[in-house]
Amino acid sequence: MLDRVERLCSGALDAKALREQVLTAVRPVVPFDGYVWVLTDPVTCVGTAPLAAVPGLAWPELPGLVRWRYLEHGTRWTDLRAAGTAVNSFRGRSAHILTVACWDRFGCWAWLDLWRSTPFTRAEQNQLGALAAVLTTGLRRAQARTFTAAPQETPGGPAIVVLDADLRVRIRTPAAVEALEQLNPSEEVIPAAAYNLAAALIAAEQGMPVGPAWSRVHLGSGRWITLRAARASGESDIVVSIEDSTPAERLEVFGLAHGLSPREREVLTELATGIDSRGLAERLVLSRHTVDDHVKAVLAKTGSATRGALLARIAGTG
């Protein structure tokens, strides 16, 4: 299993296809009845792009399930990260759950919950634990490949979802429906990303934060969007907004996804302003030679032939 997963993670699959094929490889070795595999913002750790199949779960029950997972303190992906581990098994609401937290020094990239009726053995936990680092690197690199230098078309109109206190959808604009459908294609538009943001907000309000209630996610064709959740003024409703990620928001994910060091990310931030090597050396109080070495490292790690190509990929422009 490990060899097959390593081959999958070293390939060029997108994050959705990679997760699907890994699950196929894992199932014969660690059997499971259902799963939830959610991509997260590397900084806030809030989920936005779930891949899930939970047998017997009715759609009306989904908001409550998402809310429960964010409030299940001690077993969440961020709790595992804080403890310096990647795997945990526990008894959930209606099943036994084995969690794999996909995190590294560059951020938190996803979490996987496997569901079944019988407990997971220690050997099975160890087998999944051996995959954690490989899965994390594979998903991080898949996110890095989403940054393309192609002009993006942005749908017109505001993209907003309004949820009530029970996370039932009250309002969703056409632009929000389009974005949510791209994130989770299905016969019925399920605003799972909005549920995650709302659940993160509720967890923070109850003193058990996963992270700030906002998250960035790749929507497709090189386009990254940022979702944010906030309470409606004087209301119990939760408003989730969806908008194109700002250049700074794209830049941060770009640097982390490509595994740049803190100094390299600092150089990348300055390069994005259009500064030349001389100005960059003066601003960072470094020699021209050192700056050139950092720039070469950034270009090599990001697979960019020139500074112009690098900046076009960050900005998502042709």
KEGU-321383 format. One line per field, with one value per residue (C-alpha): x, y, z; residue number from 1. Coordinates in pm, whole numbers, padded with zeros to 5 digits. Each point is the difference from the previous one (the first is absolute). Example, Ala and Ser with C-alpha at 12.3 -4.5 7.8 and 13.67 -1.06 7.14 Angstrom:
c1	01230_00137
c2	-00450_00344
c3	00780_-00066
num	1_2
END
This chain:
c1	00000_00273_00180_-00321_-00093_00352_-00030_-00337_00129_00308_-00209_-00192_-00354_-00216_-00106_-00340_00130_00288_-00235_-00230_00283_00163_-00329_-00019_00351_-00068_-00336_00128_00261_-00200_-00369_-00249_-00368_00013_00240_00031_00318_00011_00261_00085_00153_00365_-00009_-00350_-00048_-00367_-00141_-00158_00022_-00137_-00004_-00243_-00216_-00172_-00255_-00338_00059_-00296_00083_-00198_00233_00317_00011_-00026_00275_00235_-00074_00063_00336_00124_-00116_00140_00292_00296_-00053_00013_00277_00134_00011_00208_00231_00040_00088_00260_-00176_-00188_-00235_-00272_-00290_-00312_-00366_-00215_-00369_-00104_00325_00365_00218_00365_00139_00312_00115_00204_00233_00364_00221_-00165_-00356_-00304_-00121_-00280_-00152_-00143_-00263_-00063_-00328_-00106_-00209_00291_00303_00320_00291_00336_00159_-00244_00073_00371_-00052_-00185_00257_00272_-00191_-00058_00321_-00029_-00363_00081_00278_-00210_-00295_00220_00166_-00339_-00104_00323_-00085_-00326_00184_-00005_00071_-00336_-00252_-00299_-00365_-00179_-00381_-00182_-00203_00058_00051_-00170_-00159_-00212_-00049_-00235_00090_-00032_00219_-00294_00032_-00223_00149_00256_00075_00050_00375_00025_-00191_00241_00306_-00136_-00095_00358_00134_-00237_-00158_-00319_-00360_-00092_00218_00115_00165_00249_00266_-00240_-00081_00371_00046_-00309_00111_00342_-00168_-00217_00303_00184_-00301_-00011_00367_00118_00138_00142_00117_-00143_-00326_00145_00163_00152_-00068_00074_-00321_00140_00206_00248_-00266_00025_-00284_-00026_-00304_-00077_-00268_-00146_-00317_-00260_-00028_-00247_-00105_00066_00057_00350_00108_00263_00156_00192_00238_00317_00308_00205_00354_00141_-00222_00106_00364_-00002_-00150_00232_00310_-00117_-00123_00337_00185_00192_00201_-00094_00283_-00101_-00360_00126_00193_-00309_-00213_00248_00027_-00377_00038_00211_00319_00335_00291_00182_-00305_-00076_00352_-00030_-00342_00099_00352_00160_00273_-00097_00158_-00216_-00312_00074_00041_-00336_-00170_00148_-00124_-00350_-00010_00125_-00240_-00300_00096_00003_00241_00005_-00111_-00274_-00133_00014_-00202_-00255_-00062_-00041_-00244_-00179_00033_00096
c2	00000_00247_-00045_00054_00311_00139_-00043_00175_00288_00048_00028_00291_-00073_00285_-00004_-00158_-00281_-00063_-00042_-00230_-00229_-00008_-00110_-00282_-00109_00018_-00180_-00360_00048_00212_-00070_00280_00063_00374_00290_00378_00152_00378_00238_00286_00343_-00051_00295_00005_-00382_00051_-00244_00096_-00284_-00324_-00334_-00218_-00311_-00081_-00283_00064_00372_00207_00343_00182_-00158_00130_00346_-00157_-00250_00275_00211_-00299_-00071_00355_-00013_-00347_00142_-00234_-00203_00273_00024_00312_-00184_-00274_00259_00171_-00337_-00062_-00307_-00084_-00286_-00058_-00243_00068_-00089_00253_00070_-00311_-00169_-00051_00263_-00009_00347_00087_00363_00114_00269_00095_00299_00193_-00029_-00223_-00128_-00248_-00249_-00344_-00178_-00369_-00137_-00356_-00196_-00182_00152_00061_-00209_00136_-00162_00182_00328_-00059_-00075_00328_00180_-00120_00165_00337_00176_-00134_00111_00343_00062_-00135_00224_00305_-00049_-00053_00339_00152_-00124_00195_00330_00059_00307_00006_00287_-00079_00078_00117_-00035_00325_00084_-00058_-00357_-00035_-00281_00072_-00282_-00003_-00108_-00368_00057_-00034_00207_00307_00193_-00074_00220_-00139_00070_-00194_-00294_-00009_00003_-00265_-00222_00015_-00090_-00296_-00110_-00198_-00021_00230_00297_-00082_00302_-00217_00271_00249_-00252_-00031_00377_00037_-00287_00161_00324_-00182_-00186_00330_00157_-00293_00038_-00304_00154_-00203_00324_00331_-00046_00049_-00231_00000_-00272_-00071_00031_-00122_00120_00178_00204_00023_00132_00104_-00082_00191_-00051_00261_00055_00223_00318_-00054_-00338_-00368_-00052_-00071_00165_-00174_00210_-00139_00220_-00027_-00027_00316_00003_-00016_-00297_-00185_00086_-00150_-00332_-00009_00029_-00256_-00250_00008_-00062_00327_00082_00309_00200_-00118_00102_00340_00031_-00115_00269_00267_-00139_00031_00378_00003_00102_-00078_-00186_00315_00144_-00338_-00024_00347_-00068_-00333_00120_-00285_-00023_-00017_-00345_-00127_00151_-00164_-00335_00039_00100_-00301_-00226_00148_-00047_-00357_-00105_00152_-00133_00350_00077_00377_00261_00104_-00355_-00024_00319_-00102_-00328_00174_00252_-00252_00222_-00086
c3	00000_00094_-00333_-00196_00198_-00043_-00377_-00002_00211_-00217_-00316_-00149_00123_00122_00365_-00069_-00221_00240_00295_-00197_-00112_00343_00155_-00256_00097_00374_00016_-00047_00275_00244_-00074_00059_-00056_-00059_-00016_00018_-00148_00021_-00143_00233_-00018_00100_00242_00151_-00017_-00094_-00256_-00330_-00255_00148_-00176_00193_00002_00326_-00043_00153_00045_-00122_-00146_00272_00258_-00167_00164_00345_-00080_-00117_00307_00229_-00162_00062_00362_00077_00196_00046_-00318_-00262_-00260_00174_00333_-00160_-00149_00337_00153_-00270_-00137_-00319_00089_00257_00042_00204_00037_-00186_00010_-00191_-00106_00076_-00169_-00097_-00067_-00200_00028_-00301_00131_-00034_00080_-00282_00130_00039_-00337_00071_00237_-00070_00209_-00073_00140_00082_00248_00169_00177_-00193_00121_00110_-00306_-00228_00173_-00051_-00368_-00050_00210_-00238_-00286_00166_-00107_-00356_-00027_00138_-00250_-00286_00080_00057_-00338_-00164_00134_-00132_-00351_-00001_-00048_-00373_-00210_-00178_00001_00220_-00059_00313_00019_00059_00307_00371_00119_00339_00200_00308_00253_00296_00354_-00101_-00308_-00236_-00317_00001_-00291_-00270_-00296_-00354_00014_00328_-00147_-00294_00225_00236_-00292_-00129_00346_00049_-00330_00063_-00109_00286_00095_00355_00165_00194_-00020_00160_00275_00080_00026_00217_00225_00038_00105_00256_00138_00045_00171_00243_00089_-00199_-00319_-00284_-00155_-00123_-00191_-00346_-00250_-00347_-00254_-00364_-00201_-00331_-00298_00224_00178_00380_00213_00363_00213_00319_00265_00234_00200_-00158_00205_00283_-00140_00064_-00372_-00131_-00324_-00213_-00274_-00298_-00196_-00203_00220_00012_-00147_00354_00088_-00315_00062_00348_-00110_-00302_00216_00256_-00260_-00175_00325_00008_00310_00207_-00163_-00347_00068_00110_-00327_-00192_00165_-00105_-00352_-00034_00030_-00315_00179_-00167_00159_00102_00174_00155_00141_00153_00147_00158_00092_-00191_-00261_-00367_-00014_00288_-00153_-00335_00174_00172_-00325_-00180_00279_-00023_-00377_00028_00276_-00178_-00343_-00150_-00283_00053_00248_-00241_-00019_00379_00051_-00264_00181_00335_-00145_-00221_-00305_-00356
num	1_2_3_4_5_6_7_8_9_10_11_12_13_14_15_16_17_18_19_20_21_22_23_24_25_26_27_28_29_30_31_32_33_34_35_36_37_38_39_40_41_42_43_44_45_46_47_48_49_50_51_52_53_54_55_56_57_58_59_60_61_62_63_64_65_66_67_68_69_70_71_72_73_74_75_76_77_78_79_80_81_82_83_84_85_86_87_88_89_90_91_92_93_94_95_96_97_98_99_100_101_102_103_104_105_106_107_108_109_110_111_112_113_114_115_116_117_118_119_120_121_122_123_124_125_126_127_128_129_130_131_132_133_134_135_136_137_138_139_140_141_142_143_144_145_146_147_148_149_150_151_152_153_154_155_156_157_158_159_160_161_162_163_164_165_166_167_168_169_170_171_172_173_174_175_176_177_178_179_180_181_182_183_184_185_186_187_188_189_190_191_192_193_194_195_196_197_198_199_200_201_202_203_204_205_206_207_208_209_210_211_212_213_214_215_216_217_218_219_220_221_222_223_224_225_226_227_228_229_230_231_232_233_234_235_236_237_238_239_240_241_242_243_244_245_246_247_248_249_250_251_252_253_254_255_256_257_258_259_260_261_262_263_264_265_266_267_268_269_270_271_272_273_274_275_276_277_278_279_280_281_282_283_284_285_286_287_288_289_290_291_292_293_294_295_296_297_298_299_300_301_302_303_304_305_306_307_308_309_310_311_312_313_314_315_316_317_318
END
